[in-house]
Amino acid sequence: MAVTLEIKASTKDWVALSGALATDFATRAAEHDANDSFVAENYQALREAKLFSAPVPAELGGGGAAYATHCEIIRSLGRGCGSTALSYSMHSHLLQALIWRWRHNATPPAEPLLRRIAAEELILVSTGGSDWLEGSGTLTKKNGDYLFNARKIFGSGSPSGDLLLTTGIYDDPGTGPTVLHFGVNMRGPGVKVLDNWRTMGMRGTGSNDIVIENVAVADAAVSVRRPKGKWHRFFDVVSPIIWPLVGAAYLGVAESAREIAVAQVQKKRDDPIVQQLVGEMDTELANARMAWEQLVTAGAADREPSLAASDEIYKRRTILGRSLVRSVYLAMEVTGGASFFRSVGLERAFRDIQGIRFHPMHERRQYQFSGRLALGLDPV
């Protein structure tokens, strides 16, 4: 049964709160993994604790948690349940992008939605991992607005979602295929969440396909218009925001795996090979932490977005992912045959950590991206 915490409006120690919740979430993580079931009760606990609105500025009714604190919240959750942390990170990066828009007076204004999130604990759902540069779905012009049809994948948190922030493609007669960004009511007509998330890892994220049929989208609600398949300033804005938050979930998983491994090998701690493996694991984890801390610093800084800054972000995102995957591999190797048993917890961590390899920008894409910039070429 989920733990019930009394949360007062004045609560400021969001990381301690998330740690307490994570301890409870850990008791159900294996069950959700075994059953491919969404972490619905964990999401409800996050909602009751007002963690979905924790980073909303206090003047808009939110918790006022700083960006770095938001990252630490996710890292803490990841130590207890990787699926909860990763799914929450998808809401989180969308929320931080809205906060950026509010701070920079972007149009359409983000303040009304931020106030609603603070008042109602609205849960945001992203499709960015599948859309990325290309976008997906079809927008058809109708009376100055659009009809939207699509099938979106990787909709983390979709069973509890309130608002889908997504993209569609409009074949503009003048400028050609154009990707538009907008929101869709997850609970409105024409939106159906499938139950088809069956994966190797992160099984509790509820990252189901979302089918959208003839949903009306107002032209005034479009927040970004960009050419299909091309790098755009939008990505320079969101790249520093996204990856510290998403990476935090995986860092929490890897840190949990490390603790399990060290506890498991205490009886073998005099073995020189065990000592070397633990040292190598901790070195990989230290490398991951350094990359992540640099990402957090970049995400927290209100710097002018630039292509050069994005390049640095994606280099560190690759270093982070590579080191985290390697550290969990080493946690299994040092533990030995016991790591093969589900009851130990490392087998799940090993499967969960693989997910970081499939978020944009994939490692080989990052190498090409950085190489093209170094050679004076367009990024893509």
C-alpha positions, 0 to 999 in steps of 0.5 A: 500500500502506498505511503501517505504523507501529509504535505504542507504548503510550506514544505521546501525540502523537496529532495527529502520528500522524494526520497521518502516516496522513493523508499515506498516506491521501491517496495513495488518496483519489482511487481510493476516490472513483472506485470508490465503495469503502470506505476499509477499509485506512485503517480497518485502519491506524487500528485498528492505531494504536489511534485508535479507542480514543485518547480512552478514559480511560487508567484504562479502558485507552485512550489518554487523548486529550483531547476537543480532541485528538480533534477535531484528529485528525479535522481532520488526517485530513480534510486527507488523506482526507475520507471517512476523517475523516468516517466516523471522526468518526461512531465518535468522537461515539458514543465521546465520548457514552459517555465523558460517560455514564461521567463522569456515572455514567449508567445503564446504565453505560458502563464495560464498553463503554469497556473493550471498545473500549480492549481490542478497538478496537471500531468504533462505527456511528451512525444518528443522522443519519437518526434524529434526533428521529423515530427509525426502526425498529419495536420489538415487545414480547416476553417483557419485551424487544423484537424489532427490525426496521428499515432504517437509512441513513447507516451510515458505517463499516458495512463495518468496524463492530462495534456499531451504536448506534441507535434504534427506536420502541416504541408504548407503550400508556401514553405513545404512540410512544417512541424507545429507544436501544440497541446492536446487534451488527453481526456478529450474526444478523439484521443485513445491511450492503448495498453501496449507498452511491453518492453525489455526495461522501464516497464512501469512507465506506461509509455503506450501508443496514443491514437489521435483521430480528428482532434481540432487544434486552434492555430492560435494554440501553436507554440512553435513552427519549424521546418520538418527535419531541420535543426531549429532554435527550438532545440537549442532552447530545450536541449540544456533543459531536457537531458539533466532531468532525463539523465537524473532518472538513469543516474538514480538507477545506476546508483541503486545498482552500485549499492546492491552490488557493494552489499552483495560482495561483502563476503568476497571483499578480500578478493583482488578481482572484486576490489578492481571491479568495484573500483572500476564501477565506481570510476565509471559512476564518478565519470557519469556524475561529473558529466551529469553535474555539468549538464545540471549546471548548464540547464540551471544557467539562463544563457543564450541558447546556441548551437555551440552550447547544444553541441556541448550538451550532447557530448556530455549526454553521450558520456553520461549514458555510456558511463551509466550503462558500463557502471551497471554492467560492472555491478552485475559482473562483480556480483556474479551469478547472484545478479542473474536472479530477479530477487536481487534487483540488479537484473532489473537495473541492467534492463532499465539502464539500457533505455538511456541508449535510445533517447535522442540524440543516439550516440552515433548521431551525436558523433555525426552532429559534433563532427559536422559542426567541427568541420564547419557544416550544418548540424544535420 
